[in-house]
Amino acid sequence: MKRIITILSVTAVTIAGIFFAQQTSNANGTVPEQPTFSKDVAPIFFKSCAECHRPGEGSPFSVLSYKEVRPWAKSIKEKVALKTMPPWHADPHYGVWANDRRLTQSEIDTIVAWTNTGAKEGDPKELPPTPKFTNGWTIGTPDMVIPMPETFTLEASGPDEYQYFTVDPGFKEDVYVQSAEARPDNRKIVHHIIAFIQPPSDKPRFDLSKYSKEEIEKLRAQMEKNSPTYREGFLIRTKMDAPVTDDGCNAPTGGRLGRVDRGQDMENGQLLAGYAPGMNQAIWEPGTVKKIPAGSKIVFQMHYSKVAGTVQKDRSSIGLIFAKAEPKKLVHTYGISNNAFLIPAGADNHKVTACWTAKDDIHIINFMPHMHLRGKAVEYKAFYPDGKTEILLNVPEYDFSWQTAYYFKQPKAVPKGTKIMVTGYFDNSVKNKFNPDPTKAVRYGEPTYDEMMIGWMDYTADNERAKNTTAMK
């Protein structure tokens, strides 16, 4: 089940929001009496909306021309007045964010006044230059595009699928990546993409060729019997009778079930790029890079959702822009997670925690909280060695449809020994209109009708310097 947002939704709250915006505009006189698209509205759209609302992206319309915008004027006013568009869910009292999408009140008033006065085009000569984008990419033109090794065919019915595809990009020497973007080919079925770096390993691999098919199946059955998880089709789920730990911060296991999910322990930066609805792409400051060691392979983790009644195909890809300057800092990615929790049936504010302690002095680049349909709110909080505490990010109304990465305007300095606690709240009650089934208890699992609690973050270690090497040209 996928959470769907429609830009056409109108509620009593919407009407109240529009009325308030109208009153504000009329009272403070900060907008023109007769704003036009060309002179007053287009500059706002080009700055704050065009990255998603342009041809080739997943949005339902483009804001790059009056002709395309005009039929949507009423819906735009409703969403802008309610401040649900552009989407931004961080509490403004905590943190200063480089990618803050919020419009100013003056910009909101201008859009509302434009619609109220007939949504006029104005003089096309006053239209500002159309922003330049690379067709198909938000990071610009990639130096290298790595597609899945083959086109995947998704059947018309059945549950979601997690599929893995491995590509050898042929890197003979270490590569340093300045920007990375995961790009879905078929947005109808691609729920998310996570591209991992799989470095070459000198560890001996378990040789299955020595065993018969029957012996392999018996071995797998034995492993699953002893595991807290089980495989259901292409999905991994947690057994209902597995040990439960909601407060991972105060448990010896840390909220872990004896396994580490692929992608959560990324101490060496193996997570390369990701895609999910509303997720902004990885662009780091010059000299701050992700390293792909020589001989590494790229693994695509693809989460597919079925489109009932139709067979679909997909061949997604990732785009890389290589560092042009000397690499100085390596980006590490870590997911502060708890996979041992259990959300009781009907619980409307169930609390789950997970913690991580910095082993070095670090600078945090961004946070990206991740939960599923029952996710309600999430908070990152720092407990410093000197006894002080600080809320780093608060998302009081988490929205599964917008997997936002919150980038600090200036990387956040965090000293060695600081404990970062991620607290997630879940609504498994009938009050949550997106809840798949409030009568059932919920555990950690890959499908969206199960739950997750992961507090992703990118950071650099202060005492670590990227290897001095000639940058990729």
C-alpha positions in Angstrom: 0.0 0.0 0.0 1.3 3.4 -0.9 0.5 6.7 0.7 -0.9 9.0 -2.0 -1.2 12.8 -1.9 -3.4 14.6 -4.3 -2.9 18.2 -5.1 -6.7 18.6 -5.6 -7.7 17.8 -2.0 -9.9 20.5 -0.4 -10.9 20.5 3.3 -12.3 22.9 5.8 -8.8 23.4 7.0 -7.8 24.4 3.5 -10.5 27.0 3.2 -9.5 28.4 6.6 -5.8 28.6 5.5 -6.8 30.4 2.3 -8.9 32.9 4.2 -6.0 33.6 6.6 -3.6 34.1 3.8 -6.0 36.5 2.1 -6.5 38.5 5.3 -2.7 38.7 5.9 -2.1 39.9 2.4 -4.8 42.6 2.6 -3.7 43.8 6.0 0.0 44.2 5.5 0.0 45.4 1.9 3.3 43.6 1.1 2.1 42.3 -2.3 1.0 44.1 -5.5 -2.7 44.7 -5.9 -2.6 43.0 -9.3 0.3 40.6 -9.3 1.0 38.8 -12.6 2.6 35.5 -13.4 5.4 37.0 -15.5 6.6 39.7 -13.1 5.6 38.4 -9.6 4.8 34.7 -9.5 7.3 33.1 -12.0 10.3 34.2 -10.0 9.0 32.4 -6.9 8.1 29.2 -8.9 11.5 29.2 -10.7 13.3 29.5 -7.4 11.4 27.1 -5.2 9.3 24.8 -7.3 10.9 24.2 -10.7 13.4 21.6 -9.5 10.5 19.1 -9.2 7.7 20.8 -11.3 9.3 20.6 -14.7 9.2 18.2 -17.7 10.6 14.7 -17.0 10.0 14.8 -13.2 7.3 13.1 -11.2 5.2 16.2 -10.6 1.8 16.4 -12.3 2.6 19.8 -14.0 5.4 22.1 -14.9 5.8 25.7 -13.6 8.1 26.8 -16.4 5.4 28.5 -18.4 2.1 30.3 -17.8 0.2 28.0 -20.2 1.2 25.0 -18.0 0.5 26.7 -14.7 -2.8 28.4 -15.3 -5.1 25.3 -15.1 -3.6 24.5 -11.7 -3.9 28.0 -10.2 -6.6 27.2 -7.7 -5.0 24.0 -6.5 -1.6 25.8 -6.1 -3.3 28.5 -4.0 -4.8 25.9 -1.7 -1.5 24.0 -1.2 0.6 27.1 -0.8 -1.8 28.8 1.7 -1.8 25.6 3.8 2.0 25.5 3.6 1.9 21.9 2.4 3.7 22.9 -0.8 6.6 23.2 -1.1 6.8 20.2 1.3 8.9 20.9 4.4 8.3 19.1 7.7 11.2 20.3 10.0 10.3 22.3 13.1 11.8 25.8 12.4 12.9 26.1 16.1 15.7 23.6 15.6 18.5 23.7 13.1 19.2 25.9 10.1 18.9 24.0 6.8 20.5 24.7 3.5 17.7 23.1 1.5 14.8 24.7 3.4 12.0 24.7 0.9 9.6 27.0 2.8 8.2 30.1 1.1 8.2 33.4 3.0 4.8 34.8 4.0 5.3 37.5 1.4 5.7 34.9 -1.3 2.6 33.0 -0.1 0.6 36.2 -0.1 1.7 37.0 -3.6 0.6 33.7 -5.0 -2.7 33.8 -3.2 -3.3 37.4 -4.4 -2.4 36.4 -8.0 -5.0 33.6 -8.0 -7.7 35.8 -6.3 -7.3 38.5 -9.0 -7.7 36.2 -11.9 -4.3 34.5 -12.2 -3.2 36.8 -15.0 -0.2 36.3 -17.2 1.0 39.9 -17.5 3.7 41.0 -19.9 5.7 38.0 -21.2 8.7 40.3 -21.6 8.8 40.6 -17.7 9.3 36.8 -17.4 12.7 36.0 -15.8 15.1 33.7 -17.6 13.9 30.1 -17.4 16.2 28.1 -15.0 18.5 25.7 -16.7 18.3 22.0 -15.8 19.9 18.9 -17.2 17.2 16.8 -18.7 16.6 13.8 -16.5 19.0 14.8 -13.7 18.9 17.2 -10.8 22.7 17.0 -10.1 23.6 18.3 -13.6 25.1 16.3 -16.4 26.7 13.1 -14.9 30.3 12.2 -15.8 29.1 8.6 -15.7 25.8 6.8 -15.8 25.5 3.3 -14.4 22.3 1.5 -15.4 21.0 -1.8 -13.9 22.6 -4.6 -15.8 19.4 -5.6 -17.5 15.7 -4.6 -17.8 13.6 -6.1 -15.0 10.0 -7.3 -15.6 7.6 -6.9 -12.7 4.5 -9.1 -12.8 1.0 -7.6 -12.7 -0.1 -8.9 -9.3 1.2 -10.0 -5.9 3.0 -8.3 -3.0 5.9 -5.8 -3.3 9.3 -7.1 -4.3 12.8 -6.3 -3.3 15.2 -7.1 -6.1 19.0 -6.8 -6.1 21.2 -6.1 -9.2 25.0 -6.0 -9.2 27.0 -4.0 -11.7 30.8 -3.9 -12.2 31.6 -0.3 -13.3 35.2 -1.3 -14.1 37.0 1.1 -11.7 40.7 0.2 -11.8 41.6 2.9 -9.3 39.9 4.6 -6.4 37.2 7.0 -7.5 35.9 10.1 -5.6 32.3 11.1 -6.2 31.2 14.7 -5.7 27.5 14.2 -6.5 25.4 11.1 -7.0 21.8 10.6 -8.1 19.6 7.5 -8.3 17.1 7.8 -11.1 14.0 5.6 -11.5 13.2 4.5 -15.0 9.6 3.5 -14.3 8.1 5.7 -11.6 4.9 3.7 -11.6 6.6 0.8 -9.9 9.8 2.1 -8.3 9.1 2.8 -4.7 12.8 3.3 -3.8 16.3 2.8 -5.0 19.4 2.3 -2.8 22.7 2.0 -4.5 25.5 0.5 -2.4 29.2 0.3 -2.9 30.4 -3.3 -2.6 34.2 -3.1 -2.1 36.4 -6.1 -3.1 36.8 -8.4 -0.2 39.7 -10.6 0.8 37.5 -12.7 3.0 36.9 -16.3 1.7 33.4 -16.8 0.4 31.2 -19.7 1.4 31.5 -22.1 -1.5 28.0 -23.5 -2.3 29.2 -25.5 -5.3 30.3 -28.3 -2.9 26.7 -28.9 -1.8 23.7 -30.4 -3.5 20.5 -28.4 -4.1 18.8 -30.4 -1.3 21.6 -29.7 1.1 21.5 -26.0 0.3 17.7 -25.8 0.9 18.1 -27.7 4.2 20.8 -25.3 5.3 18.7 -22.3 4.4 15.7 -23.7 6.3 17.9 -24.2 9.4 19.2 -20.7 9.2 15.7 -19.2 8.9 14.5 -21.4 11.8 17.1 -19.8 14.1 16.7 -16.3 12.7 14.3 -13.6 14.1 13.3 -12.9 10.5 11.8 -14.8 7.7 11.5 -14.5 4.0 8.0 -14.0 2.4 8.4 -14.1 -1.3 10.9 -11.3 -2.1 10.5 -9.6 1.2 12.2 -10.0 4.6 9.9 -9.6 7.7 10.3 -10.0 11.4 8.7 -12.9 13.3 6.0 -11.8 15.7 7.5 -13.9 18.5 11.0 -12.4 18.1 12.4 -10.6 21.2 11.0 -7.1 21.6 13.0 -3.9 22.4 11.3 -0.6 21.9 13.9 1.5 23.8 17.0 0.6 22.0 19.0 3.3 23.7 18.8 1.5 27.1 19.0 -2.1 25.9 22.2 -4.2 25.8 21.5 -5.1 22.2 20.8 -1.5 21.2 17.5 -2.5 19.6 19.1 -5.1 17.3 17.9 -8.6 16.6 21.2 -10.2 16.0 21.4 -9.1 12.4 22.5 -5.9 10.7 20.3 -4.9 7.7 22.1 -4.2 4.5 22.6 -0.4 4.3 22.3 0.5 8.0 25.9 0.0 9.1 27.7 2.3 6.6 30.7 3.2 8.6 32.9 3.3 5.5 30.4 5.2 3.3 29.2 2.2 1.2 25.8 3.9 0.7 26.3 5.7 -2.6 22.9 7.2 -3.7 19.2 6.7 -3.1 15.8 7.6 -4.5 12.4 7.8 -2.8 9.4 10.2 -3.2 10.5 13.7 -2.2 14.1 12.7 -1.6 16.7 15.3 -2.6 19.9 14.0 -4.2 23.4 13.8 -2.7 25.5 16.9 -3.5 28.4 17.6 -1.2 30.6 20.6 -0.8 33.7 20.6 -3.1 36.4 18.4 -1.6 33.8 16.5 0.5 33.3 13.2 -1.4 32.2 9.6 -1.4 35.0 7.1 -2.1 34.5 4.1 -4.4 37.5 1.8 -3.9 39.2 0.3 -6.9 37.5 -3.0 -7.9 34.2 -2.2 -6.2 30.9 -3.2 -7.6 27.6 -1.2 -7.4 24.6 -3.0 -5.9 21.1 -1.7 -6.7 18.5 -2.5 -4.1 15.1 -2.0 -5.8 11.8 -1.8 -4.0 9.0 -2.4 -6.5 5.3 -1.9 -6.0 2.9 -3.7 -8.3 0.5 -1.9 -10.7 -2.6 -4.1 -10.6 -3.4 -5.7 -13.9 -0.4 -4.7 -15.9 3.1 -6.1 -16.4 5.7 -3.4 -16.0 9.4 -3.0 -16.9 12.2 -1.0 -15.4 15.9 -0.3 -15.9 16.8 2.4 -13.4 20.3 3.9 -13.1 22.6 6.1 -11.1 24.5 9.1 -12.3 27.9 10.2 -10.8 29.8 13.5 -11.0 33.4 12.9 -10.1 35.5 15.3 -7.9 37.3 17.9 -9.9 39.3 19.2 -6.9 41.5 17.4 -4.5 39.4 15.1 -2.2 39.8 16.3 1.4 37.0 14.8 3.4 35.3 11.4 3.1 31.5 11.2 3.6 30.3 8.4 5.9 26.7 7.3 6.0 25.1 5.7 9.0 21.6 4.6 9.9 20.8 4.8 13.6 18.2 2.1 13.7 16.0 -0.2 15.9 14.7 -3.4 14.3 13.5 -5.1 17.4 10.4 -3.0 18.2 6.8 -4.0 18.3 3.9 -1.5 17.8 0.8 -2.8 19.5 -2.5 -2.9 17.7 -4.4 0.4 18.1 -1.5 2.3 19.7 -1.7 5.9 18.6 1.7 7.3 19.9 4.1 4.4 20.3 7.6 5.4 21.1 10.8 3.7 19.7 14.4 4.8 20.3 17.8 4.0 18.8 21.2 5.5 19.7 24.7 5.9 18.3 27.8 7.3 19.9 30.4 9.3 17.9 33.8 7.6 18.0 35.6 10.7 16.8 35.1 14.4 16.5 32.7 14.7 13.5 30.7 17.2 11.4 27.2 16.1 10.5 26.2 17.0 7.0 22.5 15.9 6.9 19.8 13.8 8.5 17.2 11.7 6.7 14.6 10.0 9.0 12.8 7.0 7.5 9.6 5.3 8.7 6.6 3.8 6.9 2.9 4.5 6.8 2.5 4.5 10.6 5.3 6.9 11.2 4.0 10.0 13.1 7.0 12.1 14.3 10.7 11.8 14.7 13.4 13.6 16.6 17.3 13.6 16.6 18.8 14.7 20.0 22.4 15.0 21.0 23.8 14.2 24.5 27.2 15.9 24.7 30.1 14.6 26.9 29.8 17.8 29.0 26.3 16.9 30.0 24.5 19.4 27.8 21.7 18.2 25.4 20.4 19.7 22.1 17.6 18.8 19.7 19.3 18.7 16.3 16.2 18.0 14.2 12.5 17.7 15.0 9.9 16.5 12.5 6.6 16.8 14.4 4.5 15.6 11.4 6.4 12.9 9.6 5.1 12.3 6.0 6.0 9.0 4.4 5.4 10.5 1.0 8.3 12.9 1.3 11.6 11.3 2.2 13.4 14.5 2.8 17.1 14.7 3.6 17.7 17.8 5.8 21.1 19.4 5.0 22.6 21.7 7.6 23.5 25.1 6.3 26.8 24.7 8.0 27.9 21.1 8.9 27.2 20.5 12.6 30.2 20.0 14.8 29.8 17.1 17.2 32.6 16.1 19.7 33.8 12.5 20.3 31.7 10.7 22.8 28.4 12.5 21.9 25.4 10.2 21.9 22.8 10.8 19.3 19.3 9.5 20.1 16.7 9.1 17.4 13.1 8.8 18.7 10.3 7.7 16.4 6.6 7.9 17.2 4.1 5.6 15.5 0.3 5.8 15.0 -1.2 2.4 14.6 -4.7 3.5 15.4 -7.9 4.1 13.4 -7.0 7.8 13.6 -4.3 7.3 11.0 -6.1 7.2 7.7 -3.1 5.7 6.0 -2.8 2.8 8.4 -3.1 -0.5 6.5 -4.6 -2.4 9.5 -5.0 -0.9 13.0 -6.1 -4.3 14.4 -2.7 -5.9 13.9 0.5 -5.4 15.9 3.4 -4.3 13.6 7.1 -5.3 13.5 10.1 -4.2 11.5 10.1 -5.4 7.9 10.8 -4.4 4.3 7.2 -4.0 2.9 5.5 -0.7 3.6 2.7 -2.4 5.5 5.4 -3.3 8.1 7.5 -0.6 9.7 11.0 0.7 9.9 12.8 3.2 12.2 16.0 4.4 10.8 17.7 7.8 11.4 20.1 8.2 8.4 22.9 10.7 8.5 25.9 11.7 6.5 29.0 13.0 8.4 32.8 13.5 8.1 35.4 12.6 10.7 37.6 15.6 11.6 40.8 13.6 12.0 40.4 11.8 8.6 41.6 13.1 5.3 40.8 11.6 1.9 43.9 10.1 0.3 45.9 12.6 -1.7 45.4 11.7 -5.3 44.9 13.2 -8.6 41.2 14.1 -9.0 39.1 12.4 -11.7 39.0 14.5 -14.9 
